Amino acid sequence: MHSPGYIMFRNVAFLTAGLILGMFALAWFSALGGRHQGAPQPEQVVRLFDSVAFSGFGEQGPAGQGPVLRRWTAPVTVGVKGQPLERDDDERPWTMALREYVTAWNSVRGLSLSLVDLPATENSRHLLEDPSDASLRILVLPEQALADLAFQNVIPRTHAAELADRRRGCTVLGAEGPALSNVVLLVRDDVGRSARATCLGHGLAKALGFGIDARTASDVFRSRPDGLGFLPAGRIVAELVYDPAFVPGQSRHDVLPLIPELLEQRGMIDHE
């Protein structure tokens, strides 16, 4: 019969060996999971592309060709005016957060974004309507200034309603057509931190041609008050939208059959 000391030593040895084996197994499966997350399946990419790449109807409305690609055809110059009234202590400055978002989108192959200075003027209507200084303007304005622009019919009624809702406080003008060249992202200066982060995430995506909402955003990127990061499938989809094989206004019917070939060129589909 073994002594109690021996039995205790044996049990501790078995337990230690089991823990070591378990750690190795966990690391191995985690590595497999990481590779799986880093290499999305082609079917996943096609579904996500179909969800976010097409917006609205063609120029002829519901009787036209159906949802189409929206995208820019020239480098996007981004001008910024104004900033939120308040900022949390642990929140990055607005201009820094904007710069990080612009940098993230500029990393998408096929897209080119750069920050430029807007003229020092209090004429909000001029900044809203004139694209000569920046093709994409991000304007943070007081509620009253936005109400005045809506009263002048510069801001359409549906967009004014989005701005009036403090849970949103954000809208995008000029992004309805297929070829984007003059777009404005409007933000109320009194919206909270969460609404600002959502506005930068969803609003900037819409301004660049993507039909991203709360349902699909988490499959494309991670949006935070201090930055943005693309998920692997999201980056592939964004680069497909801006692939030179496509042009603004192409219909879903024409575009979707070409996606497998483009994924094959990227090495995501193997044909033996």
Contacts in CASP RR format, 6 or more apart in sequence:
PFRMAT RR
TARGET T0000
AUTHOR 0000-0000-0000
METHOD contacts of the structure
MODEL  1
MHSPGYIMFRNVAFLTAGLILGMFALAWFSALGGRHQGAPQPEQVVRLFD
SVAFSGFGEQGPAGQGPVLRRWTAPVTVGVKGQPLERDDDERPWTMALRE
YVTAWNSVRGLSLSLVDLPATENSRHLLEDPSDASLRILVLPEQALADLA
FQNVIPRTHAAELADRRRGCTVLGAEGPALSNVVLLVRDDVGRSARATCL
GHGLAKALGFGIDARTASDVFRSRPDGLGFLPAGRIVAELVYDPAFVPGQ
SRHDVLPLIPELLEQRGMIDHE
2 10 0 8 1.000
37 232 0 8 1.000
38 232 0 8 1.000
39 232 0 8 1.000
39 268 0 8 1.000
40 232 0 8 1.000
40 233 0 8 1.000
40 236 0 8 1.000
42 260 0 8 1.000
42 263 0 8 1.000
42 268 0 8 1.000
42 269 0 8 1.000
44 233 0 8 1.000
45 233 0 8 1.000
45 236 0 8 1.000
45 237 0 8 1.000
45 240 0 8 1.000
45 259 0 8 1.000
45 263 0 8 1.000
45 268 0 8 1.000
46 256 0 8 1.000
46 259 0 8 1.000
46 260 0 8 1.000
46 263 0 8 1.000
48 216 0 8 1.000
48 219 0 8 1.000
48 220 0 8 1.000
48 233 0 8 1.000
48 234 0 8 1.000
48 237 0 8 1.000
49 237 0 8 1.000
49 240 0 8 1.000
49 241 0 8 1.000
49 256 0 8 1.000
49 259 0 8 1.000
50 252 0 8 1.000
50 256 0 8 1.000
51 216 0 8 1.000
51 219 0 8 1.000
52 210 0 8 1.000
52 211 0 8 1.000
52 212 0 8 1.000
52 216 0 8 1.000
52 220 0 8 1.000
52 237 0 8 1.000
53 69 0 8 1.000
53 210 0 8 1.000
53 211 0 8 1.000
53 237 0 8 1.000
53 240 0 8 1.000
53 241 0 8 1.000
53 255 0 8 1.000
54 67 0 8 1.000
54 68 0 8 1.000
54 69 0 8 1.000
54 211 0 8 1.000
54 252 0 8 1.000
54 255 0 8 1.000
55 67 0 8 1.000
55 68 0 8 1.000
55 70 0 8 1.000
55 176 0 8 1.000
55 209 0 8 1.000
55 210 0 8 1.000
55 211 0 8 1.000
56 66 0 8 1.000
56 67 0 8 1.000
56 68 0 8 1.000
56 176 0 8 1.000
57 64 0 8 1.000
57 65 0 8 1.000
57 66 0 8 1.000
57 67 0 8 1.000
57 68 0 8 1.000
58 64 0 8 1.000
58 65 0 8 1.000
58 66 0 8 1.000
58 67 0 8 1.000
58 68 0 8 1.000
58 177 0 8 1.000
58 178 0 8 1.000
58 249 0 8 1.000
58 251 0 8 1.000
59 177 0 8 1.000
59 178 0 8 1.000
65 251 0 8 1.000
65 253 0 8 1.000
66 251 0 8 1.000
66 252 0 8 1.000
67 251 0 8 1.000
67 252 0 8 1.000
68 178 0 8 1.000
68 248 0 8 1.000
68 249 0 8 1.000
68 250 0 8 1.000
68 251 0 8 1.000
68 252 0 8 1.000
69 178 0 8 1.000
69 241 0 8 1.000
69 246 0 8 1.000
69 247 0 8 1.000
69 248 0 8 1.000
69 249 0 8 1.000
69 250 0 8 1.000
69 255 0 8 1.000
70 175 0 8 1.000
70 177 0 8 1.000
70 178 0 8 1.000
70 179 0 8 1.000
70 180 0 8 1.000
70 209 0 8 1.000
70 210 0 8 1.000
70 248 0 8 1.000
70 249 0 8 1.000
71 178 0 8 1.000
71 179 0 8 1.000
71 180 0 8 1.000
71 208 0 8 1.000
71 209 0 8 1.000
71 241 0 8 1.000
71 242 0 8 1.000
71 246 0 8 1.000
71 248 0 8 1.000
72 111 0 8 1.000
72 135 0 8 1.000
72 179 0 8 1.000
72 180 0 8 1.000
72 181 0 8 1.000
72 208 0 8 1.000
72 209 0 8 1.000
73 179 0 8 1.000
73 180 0 8 1.000
73 181 0 8 1.000
73 247 0 8 1.000
73 248 0 8 1.000
74 135 0 8 1.000
74 181 0 8 1.000
75 112 0 8 1.000
75 113 0 8 1.000
75 114 0 8 1.000
76 111 0 8 1.000
76 112 0 8 1.000
76 113 0 8 1.000
76 114 0 8 1.000
76 135 0 8 1.000
76 136 0 8 1.000
76 208 0 8 1.000
77 113 0 8 1.000
77 114 0 8 1.000
77 115 0 8 1.000
77 116 0 8 1.000
77 133 0 8 1.000
77 134 0 8 1.000
77 135 0 8 1.000
77 136 0 8 1.000
78 102 0 8 1.000
78 113 0 8 1.000
78 114 0 8 1.000
78 115 0 8 1.000
78 116 0 8 1.000
78 134 0 8 1.000
78 135 0 8 1.000
78 136 0 8 1.000
78 137 0 8 1.000
78 138 0 8 1.000
79 115 0 8 1.000
79 116 0 8 1.000
79 117 0 8 1.000
79 118 0 8 1.000
79 133 0 8 1.000
79 134 0 8 1.000
79 136 0 8 1.000
79 137 0 8 1.000
79 138 0 8 1.000
80 95 0 8 1.000
80 98 0 8 1.000
80 115 0 8 1.000
80 118 0 8 1.000
80 137 0 8 1.000
80 138 0 8 1.000
80 139 0 8 1.000
80 140 0 8 1.000
81 118 0 8 1.000
81 127 0 8 1.000
81 137 0 8 1.000
81 138 0 8 1.000
81 139 0 8 1.000
81 140 0 8 1.000
81 141 0 8 1.000
82 94 0 8 1.000
82 139 0 8 1.000
82 140 0 8 1.000
82 141 0 8 1.000
82 189 0 8 1.000
83 93 0 8 1.000
83 94 0 8 1.000
83 95 0 8 1.000
83 140 0 8 1.000
83 189 0 8 1.000
84 94 0 8 1.000
84 140 0 8 1.000
84 187 0 8 1.000
84 189 0 8 1.000
84 190 0 8 1.000
84 191 0 8 1.000
84 192 0 8 1.000
84 196 0 8 1.000
85 189 0 8 1.000
85 190 0 8 1.000
86 190 0 8 1.000
86 192 0 8 1.000
87 93 0 8 1.000
87 94 0 8 1.000
87 193 0 8 1.000
88 193 0 8 1.000
88 225 0 8 1.000
91 97 0 8 1.000
91 193 0 8 1.000
91 225 0 8 1.000
91 226 0 8 1.000
92 100 0 8 1.000
92 225 0 8 1.000
92 226 0 8 1.000
92 227 0 8 1.000
94 140 0 8 1.000
94 196 0 8 1.000
96 226 0 8 1.000
97 200 0 8 1.000
97 225 0 8 1.000
97 226 0 8 1.000
97 227 0 8 1.000
98 115 0 8 1.000
98 138 0 8 1.000
98 200 0 8 1.000
99 115 0 8 1.000
100 226 0 8 1.000
100 227 0 8 1.000
100 228 0 8 1.000
101 200 0 8 1.000
101 201 0 8 1.000
101 204 0 8 1.000
101 227 0 8 1.000
101 228 0 8 1.000
102 113 0 8 1.000
102 114 0 8 1.000
102 115 0 8 1.000
104 221 0 8 1.000
104 227 0 8 1.000
104 228 0 8 1.000
104 229 0 8 1.000
104 230 0 8 1.000
105 111 0 8 1.000
105 113 0 8 1.000
105 204 0 8 1.000
105 208 0 8 1.000
105 228 0 8 1.000
106 112 0 8 1.000
106 113 0 8 1.000
106 114 0 8 1.000
107 230 0 8 1.000
108 230 0 8 1.000
108 235 0 8 1.000
108 238 0 8 1.000
108 239 0 8 1.000
108 242 0 8 1.000
109 239 0 8 1.000
109 242 0 8 1.000
110 239 0 8 1.000
110 242 0 8 1.000
110 243 0 8 1.000
110 244 0 8 1.000
111 208 0 8 1.000
111 238 0 8 1.000
111 242 0 8 1.000
113 136 0 8 1.000
116 133 0 8 1.000
116 134 0 8 1.000
117 133 0 8 1.000
118 127 0 8 1.000
118 133 0 8 1.000
118 134 0 8 1.000
118 137 0 8 1.000
119 127 0 8 1.000
119 133 0 8 1.000
121 127 0 8 1.000
124 139 0 8 1.000
124 141 0 8 1.000
124 145 0 8 1.000
124 149 0 8 1.000
125 149 0 8 1.000
125 152 0 8 1.000
125 154 0 8 1.000
127 133 0 8 1.000
127 137 0 8 1.000
127 139 0 8 1.000
128 137 0 8 1.000
128 139 0 8 1.000
128 149 0 8 1.000
128 154 0 8 1.000
128 155 0 8 1.000
128 173 0 8 1.000
128 184 0 8 1.000
128 186 0 8 1.000
129 154 0 8 1.000
131 137 0 8 1.000
131 181 0 8 1.000
131 182 0 8 1.000
135 181 0 8 1.000
135 182 0 8 1.000
135 183 0 8 1.000
136 183 0 8 1.000
136 184 0 8 1.000
136 185 0 8 1.000
136 207 0 8 1.000
137 183 0 8 1.000
137 184 0 8 1.000
137 185 0 8 1.000
138 184 0 8 1.000
138 185 0 8 1.000
138 187 0 8 1.000
138 204 0 8 1.000
139 184 0 8 1.000
139 185 0 8 1.000
139 186 0 8 1.000
139 187 0 8 1.000
140 187 0 8 1.000
140 188 0 8 1.000
140 189 0 8 1.000
141 149 0 8 1.000
141 186 0 8 1.000
141 187 0 8 1.000
141 188 0 8 1.000
141 189 0 8 1.000
142 188 0 8 1.000
142 189 0 8 1.000
142 190 0 8 1.000
143 163 0 8 1.000
143 188 0 8 1.000
143 189 0 8 1.000
143 190 0 8 1.000
146 155 0 8 1.000
146 160 0 8 1.000
146 163 0 8 1.000
146 186 0 8 1.000
146 188 0 8 1.000
147 160 0 8 1.000
149 155 0 8 1.000
150 157 0 8 1.000
150 159 0 8 1.000
150 160 0 8 1.000
150 163 0 8 1.000
155 163 0 8 1.000
155 171 0 8 1.000
155 173 0 8 1.000
155 186 0 8 1.000
156 173 0 8 1.000
159 171 0 8 1.000
159 172 0 8 1.000
159 173 0 8 1.000
159 186 0 8 1.000
160 171 0 8 1.000
162 168 0 8 1.000
162 169 0 8 1.000
162 170 0 8 1.000
162 171 0 8 1.000
163 169 0 8 1.000
163 170 0 8 1.000
163 171 0 8 1.000
163 186 0 8 1.000
163 188 0 8 1.000
166 188 0 8 1.000
166 190 0 8 1.000
166 191 0 8 1.000
166 192 0 8 1.000
166 195 0 8 1.000
167 195 0 8 1.000
168 191 0 8 1.000
168 195 0 8 1.000
168 198 0 8 1.000
168 199 0 8 1.000
169 187 0 8 1.000
169 188 0 8 1.000
169 191 0 8 1.000
169 195 0 8 1.000
169 199 0 8 1.000
170 185 0 8 1.000
170 186 0 8 1.000
170 187 0 8 1.000
170 188 0 8 1.000
170 191 0 8 1.000
170 195 0 8 1.000
170 198 0 8 1.000
170 199 0 8 1.000
170 203 0 8 1.000
171 185 0 8 1.000
171 186 0 8 1.000
172 183 0 8 1.000
172 184 0 8 1.000
172 185 0 8 1.000
172 186 0 8 1.000
172 203 0 8 1.000
172 206 0 8 1.000
172 207 0 8 1.000
173 183 0 8 1.000
173 184 0 8 1.000
173 186 0 8 1.000
174 180 0 8 1.000
174 182 0 8 1.000
174 183 0 8 1.000
174 184 0 8 1.000
175 183 0 8 1.000
175 206 0 8 1.000
175 207 0 8 1.000
175 209 0 8 1.000
177 248 0 8 1.000
178 248 0 8 1.000
178 249 0 8 1.000
179 248 0 8 1.000
179 249 0 8 1.000
180 207 0 8 1.000
180 208 0 8 1.000
180 209 0 8 1.000
180 248 0 8 1.000
183 207 0 8 1.000
185 199 0 8 1.000
185 203 0 8 1.000
185 204 0 8 1.000
185 207 0 8 1.000
187 196 0 8 1.000
187 199 0 8 1.000
191 199 0 8 1.000
193 225 0 8 1.000
194 225 0 8 1.000
196 225 0 8 1.000
197 223 0 8 1.000
197 224 0 8 1.000
197 225 0 8 1.000
198 214 0 8 1.000
198 223 0 8 1.000
200 223 0 8 1.000
200 227 0 8 1.000
200 228 0 8 1.000
201 212 0 8 1.000
201 217 0 8 1.000
201 221 0 8 1.000
201 223 0 8 1.000
201 228 0 8 1.000
202 212 0 8 1.000
202 213 0 8 1.000
202 214 0 8 1.000
202 217 0 8 1.000
202 223 0 8 1.000
205 211 0 8 1.000
205 212 0 8 1.000
205 217 0 8 1.000
205 220 0 8 1.000
205 221 0 8 1.000
206 212 0 8 1.000
209 241 0 8 1.000
210 220 0 8 1.000
210 238 0 8 1.000
210 241 0 8 1.000
212 220 0 8 1.000
217 223 0 8 1.000
219 231 0 8 1.000
219 233 0 8 1.000
219 234 0 8 1.000
220 230 0 8 1.000
220 231 0 8 1.000
220 233 0 8 1.000
220 234 0 8 1.000
220 237 0 8 1.000
220 238 0 8 1.000
221 228 0 8 1.000
221 229 0 8 1.000
221 230 0 8 1.000
221 231 0 8 1.000
221 234 0 8 1.000
222 228 0 8 1.000
222 229 0 8 1.000
222 231 0 8 1.000
223 229 0 8 1.000
230 238 0 8 1.000
236 263 0 8 1.000
236 266 0 8 1.000
236 268 0 8 1.000
240 246 0 8 1.000
240 259 0 8 1.000
240 262 0 8 1.000
243 262 0 8 1.000
245 258 0 8 1.000
245 262 0 8 1.000
246 255 0 8 1.000
246 258 0 8 1.000
260 269 0 8 1.000
263 269 0 8 1.000
264 270 0 8 1.000
264 271 0 8 1.000
END
